[in-house]
Amino acid sequence: MIGGCATYHSLMIQARQKMADGEPLAAAEMIEAKTKEEGKDQVLYLLDYGLALHQAKDYPQSNKTFIAADHLAEVKDYISVSRQAGSLLLNEGLLQYKTERFENILINAYLALNFTLQNNFEDALVECRRMDEKIYKMKYENEDLRKNFYARYLSAMIWEAQKNWDSAYIDYLNAYNINPNLQQLSIDLIRSAWRAR
């Protein structure tokens, strides 16, 4: 398992350096082949590839990649406990990376952001609703919601761009309840409350 992780990390150090240097397409080219290989790190490669394409402003391809990552993450989320236990007994390296819940929500956040940047507000709001469903499930399972501040804030901004003041206010309030110390959010909350009357 350590060898597999080392391969992922060594490649991603190089790819992330390309992104930091303002060469997201070069980073995407480095990762692309790995996104097609089935294996324990495939979902990680998809997430990084989608992010590199987002940074390169190739929003349609970034969306395709994040959608593939979302489907793969859902499949991995439904692996049975007995199968996981069997893999541990046989070979720990057989276990595939299972995304954290907040990573699953960030997939939808980036999809919402990509759609918004393409002026496709309808699909952006669909992704906001998917984020809401996932956040509700986390809340029901008593997981830490602080990791999902970004998703709530993004959702509020998209609602506001659509002039849906009530929904914007609700999500700004939800974001404020997660992180009340952000000054800009206080301003956004007051503005949206006034517009929602």
MDAnalysis code that builds the backbone (N, CA, C; Angstrom):
import MDAnalysis as mda
import numpy as np

u = mda.Universe.empty(591, n_residues=197, atom_resindex=np.repeat(np.arange(197), 3), trajectory=True)
u.add_TopologyAttr("name", ["N", "CA", "C"] * 197)
u.add_TopologyAttr("resid", np.arange(1, 198))
u.add_TopologyAttr("resname", ["MET", "ILE", "GLY", "GLY", "CYS", "ALA", "THR", "TYR", "HIS", "SER", "LEU", "MET", "ILE", "GLN", "ALA", "ARG", "GLN", "LYS", "MET", "ALA", "ASP", "GLY", "GLU", "PRO", "LEU", "ALA", "ALA", "ALA", "GLU", "MET", "ILE", "GLU", "ALA", "LYS", "THR", "LYS", "GLU", "GLU", "GLY", "LYS", "ASP", "GLN", "VAL", "LEU", "TYR", "LEU", "LEU", "ASP", "TYR", "GLY", "LEU", "ALA", "LEU", "HIS", "GLN", "ALA", "LYS", "ASP", "TYR", "PRO", "GLN", "SER", "ASN", "LYS", "THR", "PHE", "ILE", "ALA", "ALA", "ASP", "HIS", "LEU", "ALA", "GLU", "VAL", "LYS", "ASP", "TYR", "ILE", "SER", "VAL", "SER", "ARG", "GLN", "ALA", "GLY", "SER", "LEU", "LEU", "LEU", "ASN", "GLU", "GLY", "LEU", "LEU", "GLN", "TYR", "LYS", "THR", "GLU", "ARG", "PHE", "GLU", "ASN", "ILE", "LEU", "ILE", "ASN", "ALA", "TYR", "LEU", "ALA", "LEU", "ASN", "PHE", "THR", "LEU", "GLN", "ASN", "ASN", "PHE", "GLU", "ASP", "ALA", "LEU", "VAL", "GLU", "CYS", "ARG", "ARG", "MET", "ASP", "GLU", "LYS", "ILE", "TYR", "LYS", "MET", "LYS", "TYR", "GLU", "ASN", "GLU", "ASP", "LEU", "ARG", "LYS", "ASN", "PHE", "TYR", "ALA", "ARG", "TYR", "LEU", "SER", "ALA", "MET", "ILE", "TRP", "GLU", "ALA", "GLN", "LYS", "ASN", "TRP", "ASP", "SER", "ALA", "TYR", "ILE", "ASP", "TYR", "LEU", "ASN", "ALA", "TYR", "ASN", "ILE", "ASN", "PRO", "ASN", "LEU", "GLN", "GLN", "LEU", "SER", "ILE", "ASP", "LEU", "ILE", "ARG", "SER", "ALA", "TRP", "ARG", "ALA", "ARG"])
u.atoms.positions = np.array([
    [0.817, -1.198, 0.000],
    [0.000, 0.000, 0.000],
    [0.862, 1.263, 0.000],
    [1.948, 1.228, 0.729],
    [2.836, 2.388, 0.797],
    [3.434, 2.675, -0.577],
    [3.786, 1.611, -1.319],
    [4.342, 1.805, -2.654],
    [3.365, 2.493, -3.572],
    [2.077, 2.095, -3.505],
    [1.052, 2.715, -4.327],
    [0.874, 4.176, -3.985],
    [0.865, 4.484, -2.688],
    [0.720, 5.866, -2.250],
    [1.911, 6.695, -2.714],
    [3.104, 6.115, -2.620],
    [4.302, 6.839, -3.031],
    [4.218, 7.207, -4.504],
    [3.703, 6.304, -5.331],
    [3.564, 6.589, -6.757],
    [2.622, 7.758, -6.964],
    [1.477, 7.733, -6.305],
    [0.502, 8.821, -6.423],
    [1.134, 10.134, -5.951],
    [1.727, 10.108, -4.769],
    [2.270, 11.342, -4.204],
    [3.422, 11.898, -5.033],
    [4.297, 11.046, -5.532],
    [5.424, 11.553, -6.318],
    [4.952, 12.207, -7.611],
    [3.946, 11.608, -8.265],
    [3.408, 12.213, -9.484],
    [2.689, 13.519, -9.167],
    [1.922, 13.539, -8.087],
    [1.141, 14.721, -7.768],
    [2.011, 15.885, -7.298],
    [3.149, 15.604, -6.690],
    [4.068, 16.690, -6.330],
    [4.478, 17.437, -7.594],
    [4.804, 16.683, -8.635],
    [5.202, 17.298, -9.907],
    [4.034, 18.045, -10.551],
    [2.856, 17.406, -10.553],
    [1.688, 18.015, -11.191],
    [1.255, 19.282, -10.450],
    [1.263, 19.225, -9.145],
    [0.854, 20.410, -8.376],
    [1.855, 21.548, -8.519],
    [3.123, 21.215, -8.723],
    [4.113, 22.258, -8.973],
    [3.816, 22.949, -10.302],
    [3.415, 22.157, -11.303],
    [3.022, 22.741, -12.602],
    [1.840, 23.689, -12.413],
    [0.864, 23.280, -11.598],
    [-0.289, 24.134, -11.349],
    [0.137, 25.412, -10.636],
    [1.021, 25.289, -9.656],
    [1.516, 26.462, -8.924],
    [2.295, 27.401, -9.845],
    [2.936, 26.830, -10.861],
    [3.697, 27.631, -11.825],
    [2.816, 28.220, -12.921],
    [1.501, 28.010, -12.815],
    [0.581, 28.561, -13.811],
    [0.494, 27.733, -15.082],
    [0.789, 26.435, -14.983],
    [0.721, 25.541, -16.138],
    [-0.264, 24.400, -15.864],
    [-1.551, 24.716, -15.667],
    [-2.509, 23.669, -15.328],
    [-2.718, 22.631, -16.429],
    [-2.590, 23.044, -17.699],
    [-2.752, 22.063, -18.783],
    [-1.617, 21.043, -18.775],
    [-0.411, 21.492, -18.472],
    [0.725, 20.562, -18.357],
    [0.484, 19.599, -17.199],
    [-0.065, 20.113, -16.102],
    [-0.392, 19.252, -14.959],
    [-1.444, 18.227, -15.357],
    [-2.472, 18.676, -16.074],
    [-3.540, 17.776, -16.509],
    [-2.996, 16.673, -17.408],
    [-2.081, 17.023, -18.312],
    [-1.484, 16.018, -19.202],
    [-0.708, 14.966, -18.422],
    [-0.064, 15.386, -17.331],
    [0.696, 14.442, -16.508],
    [-0.224, 13.437, -15.820],
    [-1.440, 13.868, -15.482],
    [-2.362, 13.048, -14.695],
    [-3.305, 12.218, -15.560],
    [-3.604, 12.692, -16.766],
    [-4.701, 12.144, -17.571],
    [-4.678, 10.624, -17.706],
    [-3.545, 10.038, -18.041],
    [-3.483, 8.587, -18.254],
    [-3.866, 7.820, -16.990],
    [-3.494, 8.343, -15.822],
    [-3.791, 7.672, -14.557],
    [-5.284, 7.668, -14.245],
    [-6.020, 8.637, -14.788],
    [-7.462, 8.693, -14.506],
    [-8.208, 7.538, -15.168],
    [-7.591, 6.926, -16.160],
    [-8.245, 5.836, -16.893],
    [-7.872, 4.464, -16.364],
    [-6.907, 4.411, -15.456],
    [-6.453, 3.137, -14.895],
    [-7.273, 2.793, -13.657],
    [-7.929, 1.651, -13.698],
    [-8.645, 1.220, -12.504],
    [-7.631, 0.876, -11.429],
    [-7.911, 1.317, -10.235],
    [-7.001, 1.059, -9.135],
    [-7.411, 1.839, -7.913],
    [-6.671, 1.641, -6.844],
    [-7.072, 2.228, -5.571],
    [-6.971, 3.747, -5.553],
    [-6.171, 4.337, -6.427],
    [-6.000, 5.792, -6.432],
    [-6.745, 6.483, -7.576],
    [-7.574, 5.742, -8.310],
    [-8.218, 6.322, -9.488],
    [-9.055, 7.551, -9.141],
    [-9.822, 7.477, -8.081],
    [-10.670, 8.619, -7.722],
    [-9.820, 9.835, -7.348],
    [-8.665, 9.616, -6.718],
    [-7.767, 10.728, -6.391],
    [-7.250, 11.404, -7.661],
    [-6.856, 10.580, -8.634],
    [-6.379, 11.149, -9.902],
    [-7.490, 11.936, -10.599],
    [-8.718, 11.403, -10.558],
    [-9.841, 12.119, -11.171],
    [-10.060, 13.472, -10.500],
    [-9.985, 13.512, -9.187],
    [-10.174, 14.773, -8.463],
    [-9.099, 15.793, -8.845],
    [-7.848, 15.354, -8.886],
    [-6.761, 16.267, -9.240],
    [-6.823, 16.689, -10.706],
    [-7.210, 15.749, -11.568],
    [-7.346, 16.071, -12.996],
    [-8.458, 17.097, -13.209],
    [-9.596, 16.883, -12.546],
    [-10.703, 17.830, -12.650],
    [-10.318, 19.210, -12.154],
    [-9.545, 19.258, -11.079],
    [-9.091, 20.526, -10.526],
    [-8.133, 21.238, -11.483],
    [-7.220, 20.478, -12.095],
    [-6.281, 21.078, -13.055],
    [-7.035, 21.641, -14.259],
    [-8.036, 20.908, -14.743],
    [-8.836, 21.393, -15.870],
    [-9.656, 22.619, -15.479],
    [-10.147, 22.628, -14.253],
    [-10.870, 23.807, -13.757],
    [-9.942, 25.020, -13.762],
    [-8.721, 24.827, -13.249],
    [-7.756, 25.924, -13.206],
    [-7.393, 26.382, -14.618],
    [-7.417, 25.446, -15.574],
    [-7.107, 25.780, -16.969],
    [-8.309, 26.388, -17.701],
    [-9.445, 26.516, -16.980],
    [-10.685, 27.082, -17.524],
    [-11.330, 26.194, -18.593],
    [-10.988, 24.906, -18.584],
    [-11.664, 23.945, -19.459],
    [-12.827, 23.350, -18.661],
    [-13.862, 24.167, -18.471],
    [-14.947, 23.795, -17.578],
    [-15.759, 22.590, -18.065],
    [-16.038, 22.445, -19.371],
    [-16.777, 21.246, -19.796],
    [-16.035, 19.940, -19.485],
    [-14.729, 19.899, -19.764],
    [-13.964, 18.682, -19.488],
    [-13.782, 18.470, -17.990],
    [-13.629, 19.569, -17.267],
    [-13.540, 19.482, -15.814],
    [-14.828, 18.885, -15.251],
    [-15.974, 19.316, -15.778],
    [-17.262, 18.766, -15.332],
    [-17.349, 17.269, -15.595],
    [-16.952, 16.844, -16.785],
    [-16.987, 15.406, -17.107],
    [-16.138, 14.617, -16.116],
    [-15.002, 15.178, -15.778],
    [-14.090, 14.493, -14.857],
    [-14.667, 14.433, -13.453],
    [-15.213, 15.546, -12.971],
    [-15.800, 15.551, -11.628],
    [-17.026, 14.646, -11.550],
    [-17.806, 14.578, -12.633],
    [-18.966, 13.673, -12.648],
    [-18.493, 12.223, -12.568],
    [-17.419, 11.894, -13.297],
    [-16.861, 10.535, -13.224],
    [-16.353, 10.247, -11.810],
    [-15.696, 11.224, -11.193],
    [-15.207, 11.053, -9.826],
    [-16.368, 10.866, -8.853],
    [-17.443, 11.616, -9.064],
    [-18.616, 11.519, -8.192],
    [-19.231, 10.125, -8.272],
    [-19.369, 9.604, -9.492],
    [-19.933, 8.246, -9.659],
    [-19.022, 7.198, -9.013],
    [-17.732, 7.338, -9.230],
    [-16.785, 6.378, -8.665],
    [-16.783, 6.453, -7.133],
    [-16.878, 7.662, -6.593],
    [-16.915, 7.827, -5.133],
    [-18.165, 7.178, -4.550],
    [-19.296, 7.289, -5.258],
    [-20.527, 6.659, -4.784],
    [-20.391, 5.144, -4.772],
    [-19.782, 4.592, -5.810],
    [-19.585, 3.138, -5.874],
    [-18.723, 2.690, -4.704],
    [-17.647, 3.415, -4.455],
    [-16.740, 3.040, -3.365],
    [-17.410, 3.203, -2.004],
    [-18.367, 4.119, -1.917],
    [-19.066, 4.345, -0.656],
    [-19.972, 3.174, -0.294],
    [-20.343, 2.369, -1.289],
    [-21.259, 1.265, -1.036],
    [-20.561, -0.088, -0.952],
    [-19.220, -0.078, -0.829],
    [-18.511, -1.350, -0.638],
    [-18.951, -1.940, 0.693],
    [-19.269, -3.220, 0.693],
    [-19.772, -3.834, 1.931],
    [-18.677, -3.974, 2.967],
    [-19.084, -3.988, 4.237],
    [-18.139, -4.138, 5.340],
    [-17.415, -5.476, 5.234],
    [-18.140, -6.513, 4.846],
    [-17.513, -7.832, 4.750],
    [-16.449, -7.856, 3.662],
    [-16.700, -7.157, 2.574],
    [-15.699, -7.117, 1.510],
    [-14.464, -6.360, 1.988],
    [-14.677, -5.265, 2.709],
    [-13.542, -4.524, 3.244],
    [-12.746, -5.395, 4.205],
    [-13.449, -6.094, 5.076],
    [-12.764, -6.961, 6.039],
    [-11.982, -8.046, 5.317],
    [-12.576, -8.645, 4.287],
    [-11.885, -9.678, 3.517],
    [-10.639, -9.137, 2.849],
    [-10.722, -7.912, 2.328],
    [-9.551, -7.307, 1.692],
    [-8.445, -7.079, 2.700],
    [-8.827, -6.678, 3.896],
    [-7.812, -6.452, 4.926],
    [-7.107, -7.750, 5.291],
    [-7.865, -8.829, 5.345],
    [-7.268, -10.113, 5.705],
    [-6.358, -10.635, 4.600],
    [-6.770, -10.421, 3.349],
    [-6.008, -10.968, 2.231],
    [-4.826, -10.088, 1.848],
    [-5.125, -8.816, 1.618],
    [-4.073, -7.921, 1.142],
    [-4.547, -6.494, 1.327],
    [-3.915, -5.764, 2.195],
    [-4.324, -4.397, 2.474],
    [-4.239, -3.528, 1.222],
    [-3.366, -3.887, 0.307],
    [-3.208, -3.113, -0.920],
    [-4.394, -3.192, -1.863],
    [-5.278, -4.156, -1.656],
    [-6.456, -4.271, -2.516],
    [-7.496, -3.210, -2.218],
    [-7.463, -2.637, -1.017],
    [-8.443, -1.619, -0.667],
    [-8.251, -0.392, -1.546],
    [-9.371, 0.133, -2.046],
    [-9.301, 1.325, -2.859],
    [-9.565, 2.547, -1.991],
    [-9.048, 3.684, -2.434],
    [-9.250, 4.917, -1.686],
    [-10.733, 5.259, -1.671],
    [-11.262, 5.478, -0.494],
    [-12.657, 5.875, -0.327],
    [-12.647, 7.345, 0.067],
    [-13.309, 8.169, -0.718],
    [-13.291, 9.603, -0.459],
    [-13.965, 9.919, 0.865],
    [-13.487, 10.980, 1.480],
    [-14.133, 11.506, 2.676],
    [-15.419, 12.204, 2.247],
    [-16.363, 12.336, 3.165],
    [-17.632, 12.980, 2.828],
    [-17.432, 14.414, 2.356],
    [-16.536, 15.158, 3.014],
    [-16.337, 16.546, 2.598],
    [-15.740, 16.617, 1.195],
    [-14.946, 15.609, 0.800],
    [-14.417, 15.578, -0.571],
    [-15.555, 15.350, -1.556],
    [-16.503, 14.478, -1.185],
    [-17.661, 14.246, -2.051],
    [-18.450, 15.529, -2.251],
    [-18.575, 16.315, -1.196],
    [-19.313, 17.574, -1.306],
    [-18.540, 18.576, -2.143],
    [-17.222, 18.588, -2.022],
    [-16.421, 19.517, -2.832],
    [-16.497, 19.186, -4.322],
    [-16.719, 17.909, -4.659],
    [-16.933, 17.556, -6.070],
    [-18.117, 18.346, -6.604],
    [-19.225, 18.327, -5.856],
    [-20.416, 19.053, -6.293],
    [-20.199, 20.562, -6.249],
    [-19.391, 21.023, -5.292],
    [-19.094, 22.452, -5.221],
    [-18.342, 22.907, -6.476],
    [-17.359, 22.116, -6.902],
    [-16.628, 22.483, -8.115],
    [-17.512, 22.373, -9.351],
    [-18.389, 21.374, -9.392],
    [-19.333, 21.291, -10.506],
    [-20.216, 22.529, -10.530],
    [-20.719, 22.937, -9.363],
    [-21.564, 24.133, -9.290],
    [-20.782, 25.360, -9.750],
    [-19.539, 25.455, -9.330],
    [-18.698, 26.587, -9.729],
    [-18.442, 26.571, -11.233],
    [-18.116, 25.404, -11.789],
    [-17.896, 25.301, -13.242],
    [-19.138, 25.702, -14.024],
    [-20.295, 25.188, -13.609],
    [-21.536, 25.537, -14.306],
    [-21.820, 27.031, -14.190],
    [-21.557, 27.608, -13.021],
    [-21.778, 29.047, -12.830],
    [-20.876, 29.842, -13.764],
    [-19.612, 29.432, -13.888],
    [-18.677, 30.139, -14.763],
    [-19.040, 30.000, -16.239],
    [-19.910, 29.020, -16.547],
    [-20.423, 28.862, -17.914],
    [-21.807, 29.498, -18.060],
    [-22.238, 30.242, -17.022],
    [-23.573, 30.861, -16.991],
    [-24.703, 29.843, -17.091],
    [-24.441, 28.645, -16.630],
    [-25.450, 27.584, -16.603],
    [-25.934, 27.462, -15.157],
    [-26.777, 28.427, -14.765],
    [-27.203, 28.494, -13.367],
    [-28.130, 27.345, -12.987],
    [-28.891, 26.859, -13.946],
    [-29.813, 25.760, -13.643],
    [-29.062, 24.521, -13.164],
    [-28.027, 24.112, -13.908],
    [-27.240, 22.948, -13.493],
    [-26.422, 23.248, -12.240],
    [-25.993, 24.504, -12.086],
    [-25.262, 24.880, -10.871],
    [-26.144, 24.682, -9.644],
    [-27.413, 25.057, -9.757],
    [-28.325, 24.901, -8.626],
    [-28.656, 23.442, -8.362],
    [-28.656, 22.610, -9.417],
    [-28.825, 21.161, -9.209],
    [-27.692, 20.649, -8.332],
    [-26.471, 21.091, -8.617],
    [-25.326, 20.666, -7.803],
    [-25.437, 21.202, -6.383],
    [-25.991, 22.399, -6.226],
    [-26.215, 22.926, -4.870],
    [-27.203, 22.042, -4.111],
    [-28.249, 21.582, -4.796],
    [-29.209, 20.693, -4.137],
    [-28.556, 19.366, -3.769],
    [-27.663, 18.879, -4.628],
    [-26.943, 17.635, -4.307],
    [-26.040, 17.846, -3.094],
    [-25.412, 19.031, -3.011],
    [-24.615, 19.336, -1.823],
    [-25.499, 19.337, -0.582],
    [-26.686, 19.955, -0.707],
    [-27.612, 19.993, 0.426],
    [-27.976, 18.591, 0.893],
    [-28.243, 17.697, -0.057],
    [-28.591, 16.316, 0.308],
    [-27.448, 15.646, 1.062],
    [-26.239, 15.818, 0.564],
    [-25.089, 15.189, 1.207],
    [-24.826, 15.797, 2.584],
    [-24.976, 17.116, 2.694],
    [-24.769, 17.780, 3.978],
    [-25.827, 17.327, 4.979],
    [-27.069, 17.200, 4.513],
    [-28.132, 16.731, 5.403],
    [-27.805, 15.332, 5.921],
    [-27.309, 14.477, 5.034],
    [-26.957, 13.119, 5.452],
    [-25.847, 13.152, 6.498],
    [-24.849, 14.023, 6.302],
    [-23.774, 14.148, 7.271],
    [-24.304, 14.635, 8.613],
    [-25.220, 15.606, 8.552],
    [-25.801, 16.130, 9.792],
    [-26.564, 15.033, 10.513],
    [-27.292, 14.248, 9.750],
    [-28.070, 13.146, 10.328],
    [-27.147, 12.120, 10.988],
    [-25.959, 11.946, 10.400],
    [-24.999, 10.977, 10.947],
    [-24.026, 11.627, 11.928],
    [-24.327, 12.871, 12.347],
    [-23.537, 13.589, 13.350],
    [-22.082, 13.790, 12.944],
    [-21.841, 14.024, 11.663],
    [-20.473, 14.306, 11.220],
    [-20.205, 15.803, 11.318],
    [-18.946, 16.168, 11.290],
    [-18.516, 17.552, 11.449],
    [-18.876, 18.351, 10.199],
    [-19.738, 19.357, 10.356],
    [-20.167, 20.158, 9.215],
    [-19.242, 21.330, 8.916],
    [-18.269, 21.595, 9.787],
    [-17.383, 22.732, 9.548],
    [-16.622, 22.586, 8.241],
    [-16.382, 21.349, 7.826],
    [-15.640, 21.115, 6.591],
    [-16.445, 21.548, 5.367],
    [-17.751, 21.804, 5.522],
    [-18.619, 22.088, 4.390],
    [-19.023, 23.545, 4.306],
    [-18.290, 24.409, 4.992],
    [-18.561, 25.845, 4.945],
    [-18.527, 26.357, 3.509],
    [-17.503, 25.947, 2.775],
    [-17.343, 26.419, 1.391],
    [-18.555, 26.061, 0.548],
    [-19.056, 24.834, 0.702],
    [-20.200, 24.390, -0.096],
    [-21.422, 25.254, 0.190],
    [-21.662, 25.566, 1.443],
    [-22.801, 26.406, 1.812],
    [-22.640, 27.827, 1.285],
    [-21.441, 28.362, 1.405],
    [-21.183, 29.729, 0.958],
    [-21.346, 29.834, -0.563],
    [-20.802, 28.871, -1.279],
    [-20.933, 28.862, -2.735],
    [-22.393, 28.764, -3.139],
    [-23.122, 27.896, -2.499],
    [-24.546, 27.745, -2.786],
    [-25.278, 29.071, -2.592],
    [-24.976, 29.770, -1.509],
    [-25.616, 31.057, -1.241],
    [-25.310, 32.067, -2.349],
    [-24.053, 32.105, -2.799],
    [-23.679, 33.056, -3.853],
    [-24.383, 32.746, -5.163],
    [-24.557, 31.451, -5.471],
    [-25.252, 31.085, -6.708],
    [-26.725, 31.472, -6.627],
    [-27.354, 31.213, -5.461],
    [-28.747, 31.642, -5.282],
    [-28.856, 33.150, -5.451],
    [-27.904, 33.888, -4.899],
    [-27.947, 35.346, -4.988],
    [-27.781, 35.805, -6.434],
    [-26.901, 35.144, -7.179],
    [-26.727, 35.491, -8.599],
    [-28.026, 35.283, -9.379],
    [-28.851, 34.346, -8.916],
    [-30.148, 34.073, -9.543],
    [-31.251, 34.974, -9.001],
    [-30.892, 35.862, -8.060],
    [-31.838, 36.757, -7.404],
    [-32.913, 35.996, -6.620],
    [-32.533, 34.820, -6.141],
    [-33.416, 34.047, -5.273],
    [-33.001, 34.389, -3.840],
    [-33.543, 35.523, -3.356],
    [-33.067, 36.104, -2.112],
    [-33.342, 35.209, -0.904],
    [-34.504, 34.551, -0.886],
    [-34.827, 33.699, 0.266],
    [-33.834, 32.547, 0.410],
    [-33.576, 31.859, -0.698],
    [-32.642, 30.718, -0.658],
    [-31.225, 31.191, -0.353],
    [-30.851, 32.364, -0.912],
    [-29.527, 32.922, -0.626],
    [-29.391, 33.196, 0.865],
    [-30.419, 33.818, 1.444],
    [-30.378, 34.125, 2.870],
    [-30.237, 32.854, 3.709],
    [-31.008, 31.826, 3.362],
    [-30.966, 30.565, 4.119],
    [-29.566, 29.967, 4.095],
    [-28.934, 29.948, 2.910],
    [-27.589, 29.344, 2.830],
    [-26.519, 30.237, 3.447],
    [-26.679, 31.566, 3.330],
    [-25.743, 32.440, 4.038],
    [-25.856, 32.219, 5.553],
    [-27.092, 32.059, 6.025],
    [-27.298, 31.811, 7.454],
    [-26.680, 30.469, 7.864],
    [-26.864, 29.433, 7.027],
    [-26.250, 28.128, 7.312],
    [-24.726, 28.234, 7.355],
    [-24.154, 28.988, 6.410],
    [-22.695, 29.184, 6.389],
    [-22.261, 29.958, 7.631],
    [-23.043, 30.958, 8.012],
    [-22.721, 31.755, 9.197],
    [-22.753, 30.898, 10.454],
    [-23.713, 29.992, 10.531],
    [-23.799, 29.105, 11.699],
    [-22.593, 28.175, 11.798],
    [-21.965, 27.862, 10.655],
    [-20.767, 27.023, 10.649],
    [-19.534, 27.849, 11.003],
    [-19.450, 29.074, 10.454],
    [-18.271, 29.916, 10.687],
    [-18.698, 31.373, 10.893],
    [-19.090, 31.750, 12.106],
    [-19.588, 33.108, 12.352],
    [-18.485, 34.167, 12.436],
    [-17.232, 33.787, 12.344],
    [-16.130, 34.735, 12.537],
    [-15.675, 35.426, 11.258],
    [-16.221, 35.046, 10.120],
    [-15.804, 35.643, 8.857],
    [-16.577, 36.948, 8.631],
    [-15.854, 38.070, 8.613],
    [-16.494, 39.384, 8.532],
    [-17.302, 39.545, 7.243],
    [-16.749, 39.121, 6.109],
    [-17.458, 39.273, 4.840],
    [-18.790, 38.530, 4.869],
    [-18.815, 37.379, 5.521],
    [-20.045, 36.604, 5.599],
    [-21.118, 37.348, 6.385],
    [-20.719, 38.066, 7.417],
    [-21.694, 38.876, 8.175],
    [-22.344, 39.917, 7.270],
    [-21.535, 40.527, 6.408],
    [-22.045, 41.522, 5.467],
    [-22.992, 40.862, 4.473],
    [-22.591, 39.695, 3.943],
    [-23.438, 38.973, 2.997],
    [-24.765, 38.581, 3.638],
    [-24.710, 38.149, 4.893],
    [-25.916, 37.718, 5.595],
    [-26.879, 38.890, 5.790],
    [-26.361, 40.051, 6.208],
    [-27.220, 41.219, 6.401],
    [-27.822, 41.671, 5.068],
    [-26.990, 41.710, 4.016],
    [-27.475, 42.111, 2.695],
    [-28.584, 41.180, 2.208],
    [-28.350, 39.864, 2.333],
    [-29.353, 38.902, 1.861],
    [-30.621, 38.948, 2.709],
    [-30.483, 39.197, 4.016],
    [-31.667, 39.314, 4.881],
    [-32.495, 40.508, 4.461],
    [-31.842, 41.628, 4.143],
    [-32.558, 42.824, 3.707],
    [-33.280, 42.576, 2.383],
    [-32.595, 41.899, 1.439],
    [-33.216, 41.632, 0.136],
    [-34.350, 40.624, 0.246],
    [-34.206, 39.671, 1.155],
    [-35.262, 38.673, 1.347],
    [-36.421, 39.243, 2.173],
    [-36.168, 40.410, 2.784],
    [-37.150, 41.100, 3.626],
    [-37.592, 40.231, 4.790],
])
